[in-house]
Structures are given as C-alpha cells and as structure tokens.
Amino acid sequence: MQKQFKLDKTQIRELATGHGLCVVSDMITVDGHGVGFMYREEPEDADDSGWRFLSGYESDGYIDNSKNFAVIDVNVVANYDEAIIPLLNSPVGAEFDKAEDGETFLDANEP
C-alpha cells in the first residue's frame, strides 16, 4: 500500500538539497508531527546521509516496525520542519532534541 504523505510532491521546495537520503518516521511525513529528535549515524551507503528523524511520539513497538519509516531525501524532511536545516552539516554522532519552544533544537549530547 502506498503511504499518503501530508505534503504533496508539488509542495516540496528546494530547501536543503544535496544532503542525500535519510530515514524518517511516518509520524512526521504521514501524520504531520514536527521533528522532535534527530540524530546522525554512520551512513549505510553512499546515498545515505546518516540522518534519522523521529517525532518523539513513537513507542518502542512503533520503532520496531520498519514499515513505519521511509527512506527519502533529506530535503523532503526539511519541508516538513525547516528547523532541521541549520543542523544538517553536523557530524556523525550528533543528536538534537526539539526545545520546548517547538522551534529550535538543543544538542542532546550536552550535559
């Protein structure tokens, strides 16, 4: 079954091109939640940016089901939540939580 994304292809603007692919939760692309947590791990291949995006509402059971995620271009995720854009050049190992203001991210590795 084809997933019904919140944003139509015609709504996707070039905001953060050239970053490659990422893994994103359907809670962002299908349900329309913003990015609540983002982290970068070692890329799996040349096309993978290493970025992983979650809303923060996912349960362990939800995360364990790979059907709840999509592999898409980072630019598409930037169209759902532009607040990720300044962080996209962060190195592997970077982790960010959305601040209570719902607009900015905080470094999750800071004490």
N, C-alpha and C positions, 0 to 999 in steps of 0.2 A: 504494500500500500504506500502511495506517495504521501509524504508529510506535507501538511499545509502550513507553510511559514507565514508569520504575521506580516512580513514585508513582501510585497510582490517584487519580482525582478526589476520592474520599471522604476521602483522606488529606491533602488540601490545606487548610491552615488560613489564616486571615487574619492574616498576619504583617507584610506590607508593602504594603498596598493603596493605590491612588491614584497609583502611580508611572507607570502606562502600560505600553506594550509594550516588549519588548527582543528581541535576537537571542541565542540560546543554542545552544551546541554539543550535539549528540546524545550526546557523551561524558559530559555531565552528566545530561541528562534520560533517556536511554535506557540508557547503560552504568553510570550511578551514581557517576561520579567527582565529587569536590567541585569547586567553582570554584577554579581556580588562578590565573586572571588575569581582571581585569575592567577595562573602560575605557569612557569615555563620550565619544561624538562628537556632532556636531550632529544633532539628530533629523531624520528624513526626512519626517515629517508630524506632525500634531497629536497622534496617538495614540502616537507613538514617544518613549520616554524618552531615547533615545540610548545606553542601556546595552548593552554587548556582553559576553557571558560565555563564557569558554573554560576547559577543564580544565587546559590546559598540556601535554597529551599529543598534541594534534593535530599531524599532519605538514602540510607545505605542501600536499601533494596533497589531504589531508582538508579543509583550509580552502578550497581552490579549488573544492570541490564543494558548491554551495548546498543540496543535498539532505541534507547532514549537519548542518543547522541548522534551528531552528524559531523562529518569531516568536510569543512567548507573553507573558503578563502577568508583570511583574517579581515579583509576589507568589509565583508558582509557583516561580521560581528561588530565592526566599528560603526556600521549604520544603525545597529540596534542600541549601541551605547558608545557615544563619542568620547566618553571619559577615559576609555582604554588607550586612545591614540598616543598621548604623550609617553606612555609606558612601554610601547611595543619594541623599543630598541634595548630593553633591559636584558641582562644576560641570563643564560640558563641558571636555574636555581632561584630566580626572582619569584616572589609571591606577594600578592596585593589583595587586601580586603577593602570593600567599599566602606567609606566612612558613614557615620550616622546622617550626614547631610544628604546622602544619596547622590552626591555629585562628584566627589573626589575619592581617590584611593589612598590607603595607608600601607606602608611597607609591612607586610606580615612577619618579616624576619627581624624587625626592630623590637627591642625589649619593651 
